[in-house]
Amino acid sequence: MGHGLDQYGPARKDATAQLLLLIARDVLSDQQTSKMHALSEQVTDWHEFVSLCLRNAGLPFAYKHMSAILHEKLEPAVLLELKARALRQTMDAMKLSAAMAQFHRDCLEPISADYFFMKGPALGMQYYRDAALRTSCDVDVLVSQSDFSKVARLALEKDYRFLFQTEEGDFATKSQDLDFLIRHSECISAFNADGIHFEIHRHIEKTTPIFPTDEILSASETVKFGRATIRTMPTAWHFVYITYHHSRHFWSRLHWIADLHALMSHQTFDRNAVLALARRIGLLPTVQAAMEFADLTDKADIWPDALGVTPAGIFLDAALRGLPGDHAFELESWDAMFLFDFGDEWQFDKKKKYLFWAQSAWRRLKPNEHQYQQQPRKRSLEWLYTLENIGTLGGNLLKRIGFQS
């Protein structure tokens, strides 16, 4: 079973790699703690270990599980810097959580919006024993189609700024630009006055429609968060979603691996319910592989038999190749993806392939902000964007037909 990542060099399997995957969880068992101590004796470059932790969202786990070991292996100055960084990350996690609560008060609660938070601080708060371990760079919130524009406009009234030119980091200021984003953007990148990033989603996924958004909104769960009560994805759907999302990013961050452990060990996790949902929407192979991958992370003795061979071993292989925390690895790996959703076609039910294609094509027919940025048009002429997209999709289809013939 291939995966197209061989060009990026072999997956590292040394003690450092084994240790990083072992500690990427919020709780260690006694057996895992013993393995951690044994592996720490085999690590040859502790500065490299620290560097990988810093670049790959692993510092909170290392500092929690390995504090005594690190004090033994590292110089006082390095330890002091690590402690300061760990404290900053804890403070950042608290700021994100506070910002999430503020967004709820500012933009969701006043209009009784239909929404739920997902991933990031919402996941950490609900499923991790210590929510501060779950570092995040933004807050993700999905809003129903009927409430999306109302929430977005309320955010503007509360001085949230909308990113317009992503690469340049420019914000939308013109009323025509803002109006286009609110009506057509699949996901609005908004920033509050403190610079905290929010992603306001119109759909659960950004590319191919896969998840039944309305159904999941109806089943969303309430979670007590300080004085507020917020809504999050139901546990079973949340697990299916993170396996889709994290595998789409090739498991290139250690906290994405920790998410699997946090949900699978939570009291609300129902394995059979998760598998049933995954089967229904065509993601059963991905979800099964993610569960098996989670079990592999502390069993390095059987890695050689699985790496790059079994579905779980393919996920493991990708995670090990991505340990340096290099975004280039992830971005370059997208070249071989199916519809920018899956690393390979084994990840979904083959019967869904053409449905996914059709749904992805339908979504891509709609006007998007990239077209608008290149050639802004008045609202009365936006239908021209759809014509352009029809032409692009038709050209791509002809190229594919010609290639296959």
N, C-alpha and C positions, 0 to 999 in steps of 0.2 A: 504493500500500500504506500504510494508515494505522496509527497507533500510539497515538492518544489522549493525546499529551503536549502538543498545541498550546496548551492553556490555560496552560502554565507559561512562556510567553514563548519567544522565538526562541533557538536554540542559538547561543552566541557562537563566532565563527570568527576572532577577531583573533589577533595574534601571541602574546599571552599564552596563549590556549587552545591554539594550535598547539604552542607550546613545551612546555607541560605534558604533552600527549599524546606528544610526541616523546621526552621524557626518561623516560617511565614504562616503563623496561626496565632490566635489570641491566647490559647491555653495549650500547654504541653503536658502529656501524660508522664508518669514516672519513667516508662520505657523510653519515651522520646527525649526526656531530660538526660537519661544515661547516654543515649546516642549522641546528644549534643556535646556532652563532656568528652566522649571518645573522639569525635570528629575534631574538636577544638585542638586536640593534641597533634592532629595531622596537618593543620593549616600552617603553611610555610610563610605566608605574606599577610600579616594582619593589617597593614596599611591598605593593601588591595581590598581586603574584606570590608574595611570601613568605607572605602571609596565606592564599592558596589552597593553597599547599604544606603549610602547617601544618594546615589543616582537612581536607585531602583525601589524607592519607597519602603526600604527594609529597616531603616534606623529604629523606628519605634519597637519593632519586634526584637531586634538585637539588644536594644537597651533594656527592655523588660526581662528577656529570658537569659541574657548573657552578661549582666552587669558585673558580676563577680569575676567572670572569665576575662572580660575586657580590662578590668582593673589590674589583672595580673599580666596581661599581654602587652598593654599599650603604655606609652610614656604619659606622665601627668598632664603635659600640655595638650596632647591629643585627646585625652579623656575629658579635660575641661571643655574643649571645643565641642566634643560629642554631646556632653551634658547640655551645653548651651543650645545646640541645634535641636536636641530632643525636646527641650523646654519650649523652643520657638515653635516646633511642630505641634506640640500640645496646645499652645496658645492659639495657633492658626486653626486647629480643629475646633477649638471653643468659639473662635470668631465666626467660622463658617456656620456652626450650629446656631449661634445667636442671630446671624444674618438670615438664616432660613426661617427662624421664628419671626423675625421682623418682616420678611417678605410675606409671610402668611398673614400677619396683621395688616400690612399695607395694601396688599393686592388681591388676596384671596378671600379673606374673611368678610370684608365690607360688602361684597356682592354674592356671598355664599357660592363661590365658584366650585365647579366640579373638577377635581384635580387629584393628583397624588404625587408625592416626592418619591424619587427612586435613586438607587446607587448611593455613592458618596456618604455624606454625613447622616442621611436618613437610614441607610443600611447599617452604618456603624452604630448609631444610636439604638436601633431595634434589635440587632443580632449579636453584636460584640459584647463580651463581658466588660471590656474597657473600651468605650467608644473612642477615646483619644488615640488608640492604636491605629484607627482607620483614617489615614491621611487622605485628603482630597484637594483638588485644585478648583472645584466649583460646586455649585448646587444645581441639581437637575430636578425640574418640576414639569410634569405633563399636565396640560390643561385641555379640557374638552373643546371640540370645535365651536360649540355654541358660546363658550365663555372666553375663547382665546383672545379675540380682539379687545374685549372689555378688560381683561387682566393686563394685556399689553399697554393699553392706553392709561390704565390706572397706574401702572409702573412709571410711565412717562410723567404723569402728574406728581409722582413721589420722587422725581429727580433721578430715576434710574436712566442710564444712558445706553443706547443700543449701538453695538458695533456694526459698522457698515462695510468698510474695506478691511477685511480680516488680516491680510498680509501687511498692510500699512498701519493697522491699528487705529484707523480713523473711525470716528463716531458719526452717526447720522444726525444732522441738524435741520435739514430742510424738511418741510412738512410733506412734500411729495415723496421723498426718500423714506421717511418714517411710515407713511401710509402704505407704500409698497411692501416694506418689510412686514408690517402687521398683517396684510392681506395674503402675502404669498410665501413668506419664509417658513420653511419646515421647522426651523429651530432658531429662535432669536437669542443672540448673545447679549445679555444685559449686565451692566455693572452698577453697583450702588455707590454711594458717596465715598465709601471706604475702599473702593476698588475691588470688591468681592464679586466674582463672576457667577452669573446665573445663566443656565440654559433653559429657556422656556420652550418646551417641546409641544408641537402640534400632533406628532405621532411618536410612538414608542421607539421606533427605529428610524434612522435618517434616510435610508435608501429604499429597500424593498419592503412593501407592506407584508408583514408576517403575523403580527400580534393583533388580536381582537380588542382594540383599544376601548371601545364602549363597554364591552363585557368586563374588562379588567377595572375600568372606572367604577362600575356598579358593584364590584366585589372588593373594592379597596378597603383597607383596614385602618382603624383609628389607633393612634399611639399617643399616649400622654407624654408631653414634652415640656417640662417645667410647668408653667401655668397654662400653656396652650395644649390643645388637642389637634394633632395634624393627621393627614391621611397619607398612607404609604401603599405600595403595591402589596397584594396578598403574597404570603410566603412562597407558595408553590409557583406562582407566576414570576415572582422576583428571582427565584432560582433559575427558572428556564431562561429568563431574560439575561441574567448576568453570564450564563454559559454562552449565550449567543454573542453578547457584547464583548466579553473578555477574550473569547476565542477569535473574534473579529480583529482584536488587537494583539493576537498571538501571545497572550499571557505574559506580556512584556513588563509587568509590574508585579512585585511580590504581594502587594495588598490584594490584587485580584485573585491570587491563589488563596490567600487568607479568607477572602469572602466565601469561598466554597466551604471551608472548614466551619466558619461561623454559622452559616445557614444550615449545613448538614447536621450540626450538633445542637441546633436550637430545638426547643420543645415543640414548636409549631411545625417543624419540618416533617412532611409525610412523603416518603419516597415514592410510594405507589401513586399518590396524587400528582406528584411532579412528573413522573413518567407518563401518566395518562394524558396530561396536558401537552407534554412534548410530542407524544405520538399524534395527537389530534392536529397540531399545527405543522407537523412534518419535521420537527427538530429532535426526534428521539435519538438518532445517532450522536448528535452533538452533546446532548444532556447525559447520555450513558457514558460517553467518553470522558466528560468532565468529572463525573462521579468516580470513575476508575482512575483518572489522573490524580484526583485528590488523594486517593488511597496509595498511589505510587510515590508521593512526594517524600515519605519517610521510609521507603523501602529500596534504598539504592542498590541492594544486593541483586535485585531482579531487573534493574534498569537495562542491562545489556540485552536482555531477551525482548524488551518492549520498545526501546528507543527507535522511533521512526518506522516501526513495524505495525503495532496495534494502534487503533484510534487514540487510546489514552497515551500511548508512547509517542504519537505524533505531537500531541499537546505538550507532553513533557519535553520533547526535543525542541519545540519552539520556545518554551520557557527558558530552557538552559542556554539557547543561542542568544536570547534577549537579555541575559543577566547584566551585561554592561550598561543597560538602561539607555541605549543609543536609539533615538527616535528614527535615525536613518534606517536601521534594521527593519523596523515596523513599516515605515513608509515604502521601502523597496519591496517588502514582502507582499504589499498590496497588488503588485503587478500581476501576480498569478491568481488573484482571487476571482471567485464567481460572483458577479454582480456587486462587488465590493462588500459582500456580506459573509462569505465563507472562504476559508483557506483552500478548501477542496470540495468536490461534489459529493464525497462520501458523507459529509456532515448533515445532509438532509435526506428526507424520503424522495427517492427518484421520481415518484409519481407527482411530486409537487414542482418539479423543475420548470415545466413550461408555464405553470400558474405563476410561479415566482417571476419568471421572465416577463410575462404579460403584465403583472401588477407593477413591476419595476418600470416597465416601459410606460404604462399609463401615468405613473407619478412623474416621470421625467418629461412628459408632454407639457406639464404645467409651467408657467413662467417662473423663473427663479432669479434670485438676487445677483447671480453672476452675469446673467444676460443684461439685467438692468444696469449694473455697474459699467458694463462695456458700452451700452447704448441706452441711456435713460429715455423712456417714452412716457407720454401722458397716458392716463388710465384708459382713454378711449382707443388707444392704439396698442394696448397690451396683447391683443389677440395675435399680433405679429410674432410675438415670442413663441406662441404655440405653433405657428406655422414653421418657424425656424427649427423647433424641436422635432416636429414631424419629419422635416427634411433630414436632420441629423440622424434620427433613429432609422429612417429608411435607408440612408447611405450605409450606416453600420450593418444593417441587416443584409444588404446586397454584398457587402464585403465578406460577411460571414458565410453567405451562401456560396460565393465564389471560392472562398478558401476551402470549404468542405467538399466542393465538387472537384 
